[in-house]
Amino acid sequence: MKKALMTVLAVCMVFAGSAYAADTVKIGLMAPLTGKWANEGQEMKQVVDLLAEELNKTGGVLGKQVEVISEDDAGDPRQGALAAQRLSTKGVVAVVGTYGSSTSEATQNIYEENEIIQIVNASTAVRLSEKGLKFFFRSCPRDDEQGIVAAKTLMAKGYKNIALLHDNTSYAKGLGEEVKHELEKNGIKPVFFDALTPGEQDYATILTKIKETKPEVVFFSGYYPEAGLMLRQKQDMGWDVPFMGGDATNNPDLIKSAGKDAADGFLLVSPPMPADLASPEAKAFLDAFKAKYGTLPGSIWSVLAGDGFKVLCEAVKGAGAADSKKMAEYMKNKMEDFPGLTGKLAFNEKGDRVGDVYRVYQVSADGKFILEQ
């Protein structure tokens, strides 16, 4: 009798759990909450959590509360795969993130096999959306667009002897190759194209190697920790060659690492900074973010994570259900000019964001990112 009663109770608990799950829409967030990009990941979480909180106050989606389930990928492909596997067992219909292209690439097949939508916010490597995956999307642009803007900027400034430096990650090497391709299309052969090892504390050797090629400018397609360190170390060497970076150098920690003096004049290609977002949706959100956290977001990538979250919630509404197949179909074929935080969003058949997003910024003497064009 006791055994039978326990069995009945267990069954009831299963159904109760299912009923609770049915009353929420579960969206995952995969981000580098620890590791060298932790400031990006922590801010991604702040943005998405705030948007979910605001949405739930107004009734959620289709009358259901939205539950955000976060997992840390530490900015590492192996940790990312484990994070994706964990999220795949937690009933999420979709996942926002992650930051690094190499980490996203390690998770794509896991989400695809489990029919879970993944919308990355900062993984711009071209090949991620060239695989024919049904459930992969980006709220960010991709590197072939960035490569064109970067190359045009370098040429517009009259540079002929251009050094290209990457770090062998999917993102950085891919972006470097895109810039190289665009330059060579216009008759400019880079004087240097090679990689550094990310995470090191001394780049004097690679900087000396580049210096020997006598470039007029160095374009670094890697991430902000290495960029900031190199800016400081090239100044220590007494080498005043201009540096320009890709969108992964867009982070306030670049200036903290380099120092304002060494960072002064640094150029970068990036989607617009949070402070330069002009839409009513963006202004309202930025006010709410500042009220809650005491400051504006430091990174556009965290705001793009917010765009991913907003898109997914809109897709649930548009599909009429938290059904990944219906949501993906809606996003690719019916979502047009959705008013996101960073502008209007729509997606092509590959899941890529449609439209021009990139801008050029320069670091000022007082350590601010100033919009150049």
VOBA-1610 file (N, C-alpha, C; in pm, whole numbers, padded with zeros to 5 digits, always signed):
BEGIN
Met+00083-00121+00000Met+00000+00000+00000Met+00087+00126+00000Lys+00189+00125+00090Lys+00278+00239+00098Lys+00352+00260-00034Lys+00397+00150-00097Lys+00468+00158-00224Lys+00378+00216-00333Ala+00253+00173-00335Ala+00158+00221-00436Ala+00132+00370-00418Leu+00122+00413-00290Leu+00098+00554-00264Leu+00215+00640-00310Met+00336+00590-00285Met+00455+00664-00329Met+00461+00675-00481Thr+00418+00568-00549Thr+00415+00570-00695Thr+00319+00676-00746Val+00199+00682-00684Val+00099+00781-00723Val+00152+00922-00701Leu+00216+00943-00584Leu+00271+01075-00553Leu+00379+01115-00654Ala+00463+01018-00692Ala+00569+01047-00788Ala+00512+01088-00922Val+00407+01016-00964Val+00342+01049-01091Val+00281+01189-01085Cys+00219+01221-00972Cys+00159+01353-00955Cys+00264+01463-00962Met+00379+01435-00901Met+00487+01534-00904Met+00537+01557-01044Val+00544+01450-01124Val+00587+01464-01264Val+00491+01551-01341Phe+00359+01524-01321Phe+00259+01604-01392Phe+00258+01748-01343Ala+00280+01766-01212Ala+00286+01902-01158Ala+00402+01978-01218Gly+00517+01911-01229Gly+00633+01974-01290Gly+00607+02008-01434Ser+00540+01920-01506Ser+00508+01946-01647Ser+00414+02064-01659Ala+00318+02072-01567Ala+00223+02182-01571Ala+00293+02314-01546Tyr+00389+02313-01450Tyr+00464+02435-01422Tyr+00545+02476-01544Ala+00610+02376-01606Ala+00692+02405-01724Ala+00607+02462-01836Ala+00483+02409-01847Ala+00394+02455-01954Ala+00351+02600-01932Asp+00360+02647-01808Asp+00318+02783-01779Asp+00429+02885-01796Thr+00547+02841-01835Thr+00658+02933-01858Thr+00718+02909-01997Val+00776+03013-02050Val+00855+03000-02172Val+01001+03008-02130Lys+01075+02901-02153Lys+01213+02894-02107Lys+01309+02934-02221Ile+01388+03036-02193Ile+01490+03082-02288Ile+01626+03075-02220Gly+01721+03014-02287Gly+01854+03000-02231Gly+01941+03121-02262Leu+02039+03143-02179Leu+02144+03242-02205Leu+02278+03172-02184Met+02357+03166-02290Met+02491+03110-02281Met+02590+03223-02298Ala+02676+03243-02197Ala+02764+03360-02196Ala+02891+03330-02118Pro+03000+03404-02146Pro+03123+03388-02068Pro+03112+03460-01934Leu+03045+03398-01839Leu+03024+03459-01708Leu+03151+03461-01625Thr+03246+03375-01661Thr+03379+03376-01601Thr+03481+03376-01714Gly+03609+03389-01680Gly+03713+03388-01782Gly+03749+03528-01827Lys+03831+03535-01933Lys+03887+03665-01973Lys+03784+03759-02034Trp+03668+03706-02076Trp+03562+03792-02130Trp+03445+03804-02034Ala+03471+03783-01905Ala+03363+03779-01806Ala+03283+03909-01800Asn+03349+04023-01822Asn+03273+04148-01817Asn+03169+04154-01928Glu+03200+04094-02045Glu+03100+04085-02152Glu+02984+03994-02109Gly+03018+03877-02057Gly+02915+03781-02020Gly+02826+03829-01907Gln+02887+03893-01806Gln+02808+03943-01694Gln+02711+04050-01739Glu+02756+04135-01832Glu+02666+04239-01882Glu+02558+04182-01971Met+02591+04079-02049Met+02487+04009-02126Met+02376+03961-02033Lys+02416+03904-01922Lys+02317+03852-01826Lys+02234+03966-01766Gln+02299+04077-01733Gln+02225+04191-01680Gln+02119+04240-01778Val+02158+04251-01905Val+02065+04300-02007Val+01947+04205-02024Val+01975+04078-02042Val+01868+03981-02066Val+01779+03966-01944Asp+01837+03961-01826Asp+01756+03950-01704Asp+01664+04070-01688Leu+01714+04190-01717Leu+01631+04310-01705Leu+01516+04308-01805Leu+01545+04270-01928Leu+01439+04263-02029Leu+01332+04161-01991Ala+01374+04047-01938Ala+01278+03945-01894Ala+01194+03997-01778Glu+01257+04065-01686Glu+01187+04122-01571Glu+01081+04222-01616Glu+01118+04310-01709Glu+01024+04409-01759Glu+00910+04345-01836Leu+00943+04244-01917Leu+00841+04176-01996Leu+00743+04102-01905Asn+00793+04036-01804Asn+00706+03959-01715Asn+00613+04049-01635Lys+00656+04171-01607Lys+00569+04267-01536Lys+00446+04304-01620Thr+00461+04295-01752Thr+00350+04329-01842Thr+00274+04206-01890Gly+00298+04091-01828Gly+00222+03972-01863Gly+00298+03865-01936Gly+00423+03889-01966Gly+00503+03786-02032Gly+00471+03771-02180Val+00475+03648-02227Val+00450+03617-02368Val+00336+03517-02379Leu+00233+03553-02453Leu+00114+03467-02468Leu+00058+03427-02332Gly+00066+03521-02237Gly+00012+03496-02104Gly+00102+03412-02014Lys+00221+03381-02060Lys+00314+03300-01981Lys+00435+03382-01940Gln+00488+03355-01823Gln+00609+03420-01778Gln+00730+03362-01854Val+00828+03447-01878Val+00950+03403-01945Val+01057+03376-01839Glu+01112+03256-01843Glu+01215+03215-01749Glu+01349+03209-01822Val+01448+03284-01774Val+01582+03283-01834Val+01670+03186-01755Ile+01729+03091-01825Ile+01818+02994-01763Ile+01958+03017-01818Ser+02049+03058-01730Ser+02184+03096-01773Ser+02285+02986-01749Glu+02379+02974-01843Glu+02491+02881-01830Glu+02620+02953-01869Asp+02726+02922-01797Asp+02857+02983-01820Asp+02938+02898-01918Asp+02987+02962-02027Asp+03074+02890-02119Asp+03221+02929-02102Ala+03248+03028-02015Ala+03384+03072-01982Ala+03465+03117-02104Gly+03397+03143-02217Gly+03468+03182-02338Gly+03556+03072-02394Asp+03520+02948-02367Asp+03602+02833-02406Asp+03515+02733-02484Pro+03559+02687-02601Pro+03477+02595-02681Pro+03435+02469-02606Arg+03526+02410-02530Arg+03490+02287-02458Arg+03387+02315-02349Gln+03405+02425-02277Gln+03307+02462-02175Gln+03174+02501-02241Gly+03184+02561-02359Gly+03064+02598-02432Gly+02981+02476-02471Ala+03049+02372-02518Ala+02978+02249-02556Ala+02906+02189-02435Leu+02973+02191-02320Leu+02910+02139-02198Leu+02791+02225-02156Ala+02806+02358-02169Ala+02697+02449-02135Ala+02577+02425-02227Ala+02604+02404-02356Ala+02496+02377-02452Ala+02426+02245-02420Gln+02502+02146-02381Gln+02442+02018-02344Gln+02353+02032-02221Arg+02398+02111-02124Arg+02317+02132-02003Arg+02187+02205-02039Leu+02198+02310-02120Leu+02078+02384-02158Leu+01981+02297-02236Ser+02033+02206-02314Ser+01949+02119-02396Ser+01863+02024-02313Thr+01899+02007-02187Thr+01821+01918-02099Thr+01724+01995-02011Lys+01718+02127-02026Lys+01640+02209-01933Lys+01513+02267-01993Gly+01473+02215-02107Gly+01344+02256-02164Gly+01342+02391-02231Val+01460+02445-02268Val+01460+02575-02335Val+01419+02559-02481Val+01344+02656-02531Val+01303+02653-02671Val+01406+02723-02758Ala+01487+02811-02695Ala+01585+02888-02769Ala+01693+02936-02673Val+01806+02975-02729Val+01920+03021-02650Val+01975+03150-02710Val+02003+03247-02625Val+02075+03368-02664Val+02223+03347-02635Gly+02310+03375-02734Gly+02454+03366-02710Gly+02519+03255-02792Thr+02650+03267-02805Thr+02734+03335-02708Thr+02819+03442-02774Tyr+02926+03481-02702Tyr+03012+03592-02743Tyr+03113+03551-02850Gly+03202+03458-02820Gly+03309+03421-02912Gly+03265+03325-03021Ser+03314+03347-03143Ser+03275+03262-03256Ser+03320+03116-03237Ser+03440+03096-03184Ser+03489+02959-03165Ser+03401+02883-03067Thr+03355+02951-02963Thr+03268+02887-02865Thr+03131+02858-02926Ser+03078+02953-03002Ser+02950+02929-03068Ser+02959+02811-03164Glu+03070+02805-03237Glu+03085+02696-03334Glu+03084+02560-03266Ala+03137+02553-03145Ala+03140+02426-03072Ala+03003+02384-03022Thr+02905+02476-03027Thr+02772+02446-02974Thr+02666+02430-03082Gln+02696+02471-03204Gln+02594+02477-03309Gln+02523+02344-03333Asn+02600+02239-03349Asn+02539+02109-03379Asn+02456+02055-03264Ile+02496+02089-03141Ile+02420+02045-03024Ile+02281+02106-03027Tyr+02273+02235-03052Tyr+02142+02300-03058Tyr+02062+02254-03179Glu+02131+02236-03290Glu+02062+02193-03412Glu+02000+02055-03393Glu+02075+01964-03337Glu+02025+01827-03316Glu+01907+01824-03220Asn+01907+01918-03125Asn+01798+01923-03027Asn+01686+02018-03069Glu+01695+02071-03190Glu+01595+02163-03246Glu+01568+02280-03152Ile+01678+02340-03107Ile+01672+02458-03021Ile+01730+02576-03099Ile+01657+02686-03106Ile+01706+02805-03176Ile+01823+02864-03099Gln+01928+02900-03171Gln+02042+02972-03114Gln+02054+03104-03187Ile+02053+03215-03111Ile+02074+03346-03171Ile+02195+03410-03104Val+02305+03414-03176Val+02430+03465-03119Val+02431+03617-03125Asn+02499+03678-03030Asn+02500+03824-03020Asn+02633+03887-03060Ala+02740+03807-03070Ala+02870+03866-03101Ala+02957+03775-03186Ser+02907+03658-03222Ser+02985+03562-03300Ser+02968+03595-03448Thr+03064+03667-03502Thr+03050+03725-03635Thr+03121+03646-03746Ala+03187+03535-03712Ala+03259+03456-03813Ala+03163+03412-03924Val+03204+03432-04049Val+03117+03408-04164Val+03069+03264-04170Arg+03159+03169-04145Arg+03125+03029-04171Arg+03016+02974-04079Leu+02986+03042-03970Leu+02884+02993-03879Leu+02747+02981-03946Ser+02720+03072-04039Ser+02589+03069-04105Ser+02595+03014-04247Glu+02705+02950-04281Glu+02719+02891-04415Glu+02703+02739-04412Lys+02648+02686-04305Lys+02639+02541-04286Lys+02500+02484-04314Gly+02406+02571-04347Gly+02270+02525-04376Gly+02193+02482-04253Leu+02227+02538-04136Leu+02157+02503-04013Leu+02022+02574-04006Lys+01921+02503-03960Lys+01785+02557-03958Lys+01759+02648-03839Phe+01833+02626-03730Phe+01799+02694-03606Phe+01905+02796-03560Phe+01997+02832-03649Phe+02102+02928-03614Phe+02067+03067-03667Phe+02082+03168-03578Phe+02054+03307-03614Phe+02161+03397-03550Arg+02168+03521-03599Arg+02253+03623-03537Arg+02174+03752-03519Ser+02195+03816-03403Ser+02147+03954-03388Ser+02258+04051-03425Cys+02380+04000-03436Cys+02496+04080-03478Cys+02517+04064-03629Pro+02594+04152-03690Pro+02631+04133-03831Pro+02741+04029-03843Arg+02798+04010-03964Arg+02903+03911-03981Arg+03027+03972-04045Asp+03136+03896-04043Asp+03268+03952-04069Asp+03294+03994-04214Asp+03224+03937-04310Asp+03248+03983-04447Asp+03201+04127-04463Glu+03092+04164-04395Glu+03047+04303-04396Glu+03150+04391-04324Gln+03198+04344-04211Gln+03296+04418-04134Gln+03427+04434-04211Gly+03467+04327-04280Gly+03591+04332-04357Gly+03588+04438-04465Ile+03472+04454-04529Ile+03457+04555-04633Ile+03472+04695-04574Val+03403+04720-04461Val+03410+04851-04397Val+03552+04881-04349Ala+03617+04780-04290Ala+03754+04800-04240Ala+03850+04832-04354Ala+03843+04753-04462Ala+03933+04775-04576Ala+03908+04911-04640Lys+03782+04949-04656Lys+03750+05080-04714Lys+03803+05193-04628Thr+03795+05176-04496Thr+03845+05279-04405Thr+03996+05292-04416Leu+04066+05179-04419Leu+04212+05181-04432Leu+04254+05248-04563Met+04184+05215-04672Met+04219+05273-04801Met+04183+05421-04808Ala+04070+05457-04747Ala+04027+05597-04747Ala+04126+05686-04674Lys+04198+05630-04579Lys+04297+05706-04505Lys+04433+05708-04577Gly+04438+05644-04693Gly+04557+05650-04776Gly+04666+05550-04742Tyr+04636+05451-04659Tyr+04739+05354-04622Tyr+04765+05255-04735Lys+04892+05228-04762Lys+04933+05131-04863Lys+05006+05012-04800Asn+05095+05042-04703Asn+05169+04935-04634Asn+05095+04898-04507Ile+05017+04792-04517Ile+04925+04755-04410Ile+04962+04618-04354Ala+04977+04611-04222Ala+05003+04484-04153Ala+04873+04431-04095Leu+04848+04302-04113Leu+04729+04237-04058Leu+04771+04133-03956Leu+04715+04142-03837Leu+04749+04052-03726Leu+04621+03991-03671His+04621+03859-03651His+04505+03792-03592His+04552+03702-03479Asp+04461+03617-03427Asp+04501+03531-03315Asp+04464+03383-03337Asn+04433+03348-03462Asn+04401+03210-03502Asn+04267+03159-03453Thr+04186+03241-03384Thr+04050+03197-03350Thr+03963+03206-03475Ser+03848+03140-03471Ser+03757+03142-03586Ser+03723+03285-03626Tyr+03692+03365-03527Tyr+03655+03505-03554Tyr+03772+03584-03610Ala+03883+03587-03537Ala+03993+03677-03572Ala+04060+03640-03703Lys+04084+03512-03722Lys+04147+03470-03848Lys+04054+03496-03965Gly+03925+03467-03945Gly+03828+03490-04052Gly+03817+03636-04089Leu+03812+03724-03989Leu+03805+03867-04017Leu+03933+03915-04086Gly+04047+03869-04038Gly+04173+03907-04101Gly+04177+03868-04248Glu+04127+03748-04278Glu+04124+03702-04417Glu+04027+03784-04501Glu+03914+03826-04441Glu+03819+03910-04514Glu+03881+04046-04548Val+03951+04106-04453Val+04017+04235-04480Val+04125+04218-04585Lys+04203+04113-04573Lys+04309+04084-04670Lys+04251+04069-04811His+04142+03996-04820His+04076+03975-04949His+04030+04107-05011Glu+03969+04191-04930Glu+03919+04320-04979Glu+04034+04411-05023Leu+04142+04411-04947Leu+04257+04494-04983Leu+04319+04446-05115Glu+04336+04316-05127Glu+04398+04260-05248Glu+04311+04280-05371Lys+04180+04282-05351Lys+04088+04312-05461Lys+04113+04452-05516Asn+04164+04539-05429Asn+04190+04677-05467Asn+04338+04705-05489Gly+04415+04598-05511Gly+04555+04614-05549Gly+04653+04639-05436Ile+04610+04615-05311Ile+04698+04636-05196Ile+04732+04502-05132Lys+04858+04464-05135Lys+04903+04340-05073Lys+04958+04372-04934Pro+04899+04315-04828Pro+04949+04343-04693Pro+05097+04307-04678Val+05169+04388-04602Val+05312+04362-04581Val+05333+04256-04473Phe+05227+04224-04399Phe+05238+04125-04291Phe+05102+04061-04272Phe+05098+03928-04255Phe+04975+03857-04221Phe+05013+03735-04139Asp+04989+03743-04008Asp+05028+03633-03919Asp+04948+03643-03790Ala+04976+03551-03697Ala+04897+03544-03574Ala+04985+03556-03451Leu+04925+03609-03344Leu+04985+03603-03212Leu+04917+03491-03133Thr+04969+03463-03015Thr+04908+03364-02926Thr+04829+03438-02820Pro+04696+03424-02817Pro+04618+03499-02719Pro+04648+03455-02577Gly+04633+03549-02484Gly+04652+03518-02343Gly+04791+03539-02290Glu+04887+03573-02375Glu+05023+03598-02328Glu+05034+03737-02266Gln+05143+03759-02193Gln+05162+03886-02124Gln+05267+03976-02189Asp+05333+03925-02292Asp+05439+04002-02356Asp+05435+03980-02507Tyr+05404+04086-02580Tyr+05396+04076-02726Tyr+05509+04153-02795Ala+05617+04175-02724Ala+05730+04249-02781Ala+05787+04179-02904Thr+05791+04046-02900Thr+05850+03972-03012Thr+05769+03989-03140Ile+05637+03971-03131Ile+05552+03983-03250Ile+05548+04129-03296Leu+05548+04224-03202Leu+05547+04365-03240Leu+05676+04403-03312Thr+05788+04350-03266Thr+05916+04376-03332Thr+05918+04317-03473Lys+05860+04198-03484Lys+05852+04131-03615Lys+05769+04213-03713Ile+05658+04267-03665Ile+05573+04351-03751Ile+05646+04480-03786Lys+05711+04539-03688Lys+05781+04666-03709Lys+05884+04657-03821Glu+05946+04540-03832Glu+06049+04520-03935Glu+05994+04529-04076Thr+05862+04510-04093Thr+05800+04520-04226Thr+05765+04664-04263Lys+05788+04756-04169Lys+05766+04900-04189Lys+05622+04934-04234Pro+05524+04889-04158Pro+05385+04921-04197Pro+05349+05066-04162Glu+05253+05119-04235Glu+05199+05251-04203Glu+05087+05239-04099Val+05030+05120-04088Val+04921+05095-03994Val+04916+04944-03967Val+04868+04908-03848Val+04847+04766-03813Val+04699+04747-03784Phe+04638+04651-03854Phe+04499+04614-03826Phe+04500+04483-03748Phe+04447+04487-03625Phe+04441+04368-03539Phe+04297+04320-03533Ser+04275+04196-03575Ser+04139+04144-03583Ser+04100+04061-03461Gly+04185+04061-03355Gly+04155+03983-03235Gly+04073+04059-03132Tyr+04092+04021-03005Tyr+04006+04068-02897Tyr+04072+04177-02813Tyr+03989+04245-02733Tyr+04034+04363-02659Tyr+04143+04338-02555Pro+04152+04223-02486Pro+04261+04209-02389Pro+04399+04218-02455Glu+04416+04149-02569Glu+04544+04152-02639Glu+04569+04287-02706Ala+04462+04349-02757Ala+04476+04479-02822Ala+04525+04585-02723Gly+04464+04588-02604Gly+04504+04686-02504Gly+04648+04668-02461Leu+04688+04542-02442Leu+04826+04514-02402Leu+04925+04557-02509Met+04893+04529-02635Met+04984+04566-02744Met+04995+04717-02759Leu+04886+04789-02741Leu+04893+04935-02749Leu+04989+04991-02645Arg+04982+04936-02525Arg+05071+04982-02419Arg+05217+04944-02448Gln+05236+04821-02497Gln+05373+04774-02519Gln+05438+04839-02640Lys+05361+04870-02742Lys+05423+04940-02857Lys+05461+05083-02818Gln+05384+05143-02728Gln+05421+05274-02677Gln+05551+05265-02597Asp+05563+05160-02515Asp+05686+05139-02437Asp+05807+05121-02528Met+05784+05064-02648Met+05892+05044-02745Met+05929+05174-02816Gly+05845+05276-02801Gly+05868+05400-02875Gly+05824+05393-03019Trp+05732+05301-03049Trp+05683+05281-03186Trp+05546+05347-03196Asp+05532+05449-03278Asp+05409+05526-03283Asp+05320+05493-03403Val+05334+05374-03459Val+05250+05335-03572Val+05103+05329-03529Pro+05009+05376-03612Pro+04866+05367-03578Pro+04818+05222-03574Phe+04726+05194-03484Phe+04661+05063-03475Phe+04511+05081-03502Met+04455+04979-03565Met+04310+04975-03587Met+04263+04834-03552Gly+04142+04822-03500Gly+04092+04692-03458Gly+03956+04660-03515Gly+03919+04535-03503Gly+03786+04490-03539Gly+03690+04509-03422Asp+03568+04459-03438Asp+03465+04487-03338Asp+03487+04418-03204Ala+03576+04317-03198Ala+03603+04253-03069Ala+03696+04337-02982Thr+03744+04450-03033Thr+03820+04543-02949Thr+03729+04648-02886Asn+03601+04639-02915Asn+03503+04735-02864Asn+03465+04697-02721Asn+03544+04744-02625Asn+03515+04719-02485Asn+03592+04820-02402Pro+03531+04877-02297Pro+03602+04976-02215Pro+03732+04922-02154Asp+03741+04791-02135Asp+03863+04735-02077Asp+03984+04750-02169Leu+03962+04773-02297Leu+04073+04803-02388Leu+04150+04924-02337Ile+04077+05028-02297Ile+04139+05153-02252Ile+04201+05135-02115Lys+04134+05057-02028Lys+04192+05030-01896Lys+04325+04957-01909Ser+04331+04861-02002Ser+04452+04782-02021Ser+04564+04864-02085Ala+04530+04942-02185Ala+04631+05018-02259Ala+04673+05144-02185Gly+04578+05204-02115Gly+04599+05338-02062Gly+04552+05440-02164Lys+04497+05552-02119Lys+04438+05651-02210Lys+04539+05703-02312Asp+04661+05725-02267Asp+04762+05783-02355Asp+04796+05688-02470Ala+04814+05560-02438Ala+04849+05462-02541Ala+04731+05430-02632Ala+04609+05441-02579Ala+04489+05410-02658Ala+04445+05526-02746Asp+04495+05645-02718Asp+04456+05765-02793Asp+04479+05746-02943Gly+04372+05766-03022Gly+04382+05755-03168Gly+04352+05618-03224Phe+04337+05518-03136Phe+04305+05383-03183Phe+04172+05384-03258Leu+04171+05326-03377Leu+04049+05316-03458Leu+03990+05176-03445Leu+03858+05167-03455Leu+03796+05035-03458Leu+03667+05038-03538Val+03636+04923-03597Val+03512+04903-03670Val+03416+04831-03577Ser+03293+04880-03565Ser+03201+04822-03468Ser+03057+04860-03501Pro+02962+04778-03456Pro+02825+04828-03451Pro+02821+04949-03358Pro+02717+05030-03364Pro+02713+05152-03283Pro+02723+05123-03133Met+02792+05210-03061Met+02803+05199-02916Met+02667+05224-02851Pro+02645+05169-02730Pro+02516+05190-02664Pro+02474+05337-02656Ala+02568+05425-02624Ala+02534+05568-02610Ala+02491+05632-02741Asp+02523+05568-02855Asp+02488+05623-02985Asp+02358+05565-03042Leu+02291+05480-02965Leu+02164+05423-03010Leu+02053+05527-02992Ala+01981+05554-03099Ala+01890+05670-03098Ala+01742+05635-03097Ser+01706+05508-03115Ser+01564+05475-03126Ser+01493+05492-02992Pro+01361+05516-02994Pro+01285+05525-02868Pro+01298+05400-02783Glu+01301+05283-02849Glu+01315+05156-02776Glu+01448+05152-02701Ala+01553+05195-02770Ala+01687+05193-02709Ala+01695+05291-02593Lys+01644+05412-02613Lys+01652+05513-02509Lys+01575+05469-02384Ala+01458+05411-02402Ala+01379+05364-02288Ala+01453+05253-02213Phe+01512+05162-02289Phe+01585+05052-02224Phe+01710+05102-02152Leu+01785+05192-02216Leu+01906+05243-02153Leu+01875+05318-02024Asp+01763+05390-02022Asp+01721+05458-01899Asp+01691+05354-01790Ala+01622+05247-01828Ala+01588+05143-01730Ala+01714+05072-01680Phe+01808+05049-01771Phe+01933+04981-01734Phe+02012+05067-01635Lys+02020+05197-01664Lys+02094+05287-01576Lys+02027+05298-01439Ala+01893+05297-01439Ala+01820+05305-01312Ala+01846+05182-01226Lys+01860+05067-01290Lys+01879+04942-01215Lys+02025+04919-01176Tyr+02117+04947-01268Tyr+02257+04912-01245Tyr+02351+05032-01222Gly+02298+05153-01235Gly+02376+05271-01202Gly+02465+05324-01313Thr+02464+05259-01429Thr+02547+05303-01541Thr+02487+05251-01671Leu+02530+05306-01782Leu+02488+05254-01911Leu+02567+05127-01943Pro+02517+05041-02031Pro+02596+04925-02074Pro+02728+04973-02136Gly+02836+04904-02105Gly+02965+04941-02161Gly+02990+04880-02296Ser+02913+04777-02330Ser+02938+04701-02453Ser+02815+04691-02540Ile+02834+04708-02669Ile+02722+04689-02763Ile+02683+04544-02772Trp+02777+04453-02742Trp+02747+04310-02756Trp+02643+04263-02655Ser+02645+04322-02537Ser+02542+04287-02439Ser+02406+04338-02485Val+02403+04455-02549Val+02277+04509-02601Val+02226+04421-02716Leu+02319+04369-02796Leu+02279+04277-02904Leu+02226+04145-02847Ala+02272+04106-02729Ala+02211+03990-02661Ala+02067+04024-02625Gly+02045+04148-02584Gly+01909+04192-02556Gly+01822+04188-02680Asp+01878+04227-02794Asp+01804+04217-02919Asp+01766+04072-02948Gly+01859+03980-02923Gly+01829+03838-02944Gly+01713+03793-02857Phe+01714+03835-02732Phe+01604+03799-02641Phe+01472+03856-02690Lys+01470+03983-02729Lys+01348+04047-02777Lys+01295+03978-02903Val+01387+03942-02992Val+01347+03873-03115Val+01281+03740-03083Leu+01339+03665-02992Leu+01284+03534-02956Leu+01145+03546-02896Cys+01125+03645-02810Cys+00993+03664-02749Cys+00890+03705-02854Glu+00933+03790-02948Glu+00844+03828-03058Glu+00811+03709-03146Ala+00911+03620-03165Ala+00888+03500-03247Ala+00789+03405-03180Val+00790+03395-03048Val+00691+03314-02977Val+00552+03369-03004Lys+00540+03502-02994Lys+00410+03565-03023Lys+00368+03540-03167Gly+00461+03565-03260Gly+00428+03551-03401Gly+00395+03410-03440Ala+00461+03313-03379Ala+00435+03172-03408Ala+00313+03120-03335Gly+00271+03193-03232Gly+00155+03149-03154Gly+00186+03042-03053Ala+00314+03010-03037Ala+00353+02904-02943Ala+00505+02905-02927Ala+00552+02852-02816Ala+00696+02834-02794Ala+00740+02707-02864Asp+00737+02712-02995Asp+00768+02598-03082Asp+00884+02641-03173Ser+00999+02578-03157Ser+01119+02625-03226Ser+01105+02622-03379Lys+01039+02521-03433Lys+01023+02512-03579Lys+00938+02628-03630Lys+00827+02654-03563Lys+00738+02763-03604Lys+00805+02899-03582Met+00879+02909-03474Met+00949+03035-03445Met+01056+03064-03551Ala+01135+02962-03587Ala+01239+02981-03688Ala+01179+03021-03822Glu+01068+02958-03858Glu+01000+02991-03983Glu+00949+03134-03980Tyr+00895+03176-03867Tyr+00845+03313-03853Tyr+00960+03413-03865Met+01072+03385-03798Met+01186+03477-03800Met+01242+03495-03940Lys+01246+03389-04018Lys+01306+03396-04151Lys+01211+03451-04257Asn+01082+03428-04239Asn+00989+03460-04347Asn+00886+03569-04316Lys+00865+03597-04188Lys+00758+03691-04154Lys+00803+03810-04069Met+00921+03800-04008Met+00967+03910-03924Met+01031+04016-04013Glu+00974+04136-04014Glu+01025+04245-04095Glu+01033+04372-04012Asp+01150+04434-04013Asp+01170+04563-03946Asp+01125+04560-03800Phe+01157+04451-03730Phe+01124+04445-03588Phe+01206+04549-03513Pro+01142+04633-03431Pro+01214+04742-03364Pro+01299+04692-03246Gly+01423+04659-03274Gly+01514+04615-03170Gly+01582+04733-03103Leu+01671+04703-03011Leu+01745+04807-02940Leu+01849+04872-03029Thr+01908+04792-03120Thr+02015+04844-03207Thr+01965+04879-03347Gly+01834+04885-03364Gly+01777+04916-03494Gly+01677+04810-03537Lys+01631+04821-03658Lys+01532+04726-03709Lys+01598+04593-03744Leu+01528+04485-03712Leu+01583+04351-03735Leu+01495+04270-03830Ala+01563+04197-03917Ala+01503+04096-04003Ala+01614+03997-04033Phe+01576+03878-04084Phe+01674+03772-04105Phe+01656+03709-04242Asn+01769+03670-04302Asn+01761+03598-04429Asn+01752+03447-04405Glu+01754+03371-04513Glu+01735+03226-04503Glu+01847+03159-04424Lys+01965+03221-04420Lys+02078+03165-04345Lys+02070+03198-04196Gly+01977+03285-04159Gly+01966+03328-04021Gly+02047+03452-03989Asp+02111+03509-04092Asp+02191+03630-04071Asp+02102+03753-04063Arg+02144+03847-03981Arg+02074+03974-03972Arg+02089+04051-04103Val+01983+04111-04148Val+01982+04187-04273Val+02003+04335-04242Gly+02090+04399-04320Gly+02108+04544-04308Gly+02248+04583-04267Asp+02283+04710-04293Asp+02415+04764-04261Asp+02418+04810-04115Val+02516+04760-04041Val+02524+04792-03899Val+02655+04861-03860Tyr+02765+04833-03932Tyr+02898+04875-03887Tyr+02924+05024-03900Arg+03001+05075-03802Arg+03046+05214-03799Arg+03196+05216-03766Val+03259+05334-03778Val+03399+05349-03743Val+03410+05443-03623Tyr+03488+05401-03523Tyr+03509+05479-03401Tyr+03657+05508-03383Gln+03685+05615-03308Gln+03822+05646-03270Gln+03825+05676-03120Val+03929+05625-03053Val+03945+05652-02910Val+04004+05792-02893Ser+03938+05873-02810Ser+03983+06010-02786Ser+04089+06013-02676Ala+04150+06131-02659Ala+04257+06146-02560Ala+04209+06121-02418Asp+04077+06143-02393Asp+04024+06119-02260Asp+03961+05980-02245Gly+03993+05891-02342Gly+03951+05751-02329Gly+03807+05723-02365Lys+03751+05800-02456Lys+03613+05778-02501Lys+03614+05723-02644Phe+03514+05638-02674Phe+03495+05589-02811Phe+03407+05692-02885Ile+03466+05759-02983Ile+03397+05866-03055Ile+03360+05818-03196Leu+03233+05833-03231Leu+03186+05793-03363Leu+03249+05881-03470Glu+03318+05817-03565Glu+03386+05890-03672Glu+03298+05898-03796Gln+03227+05791-03824Gln+03137+05793-03940Gln+03027+05692-03922
//
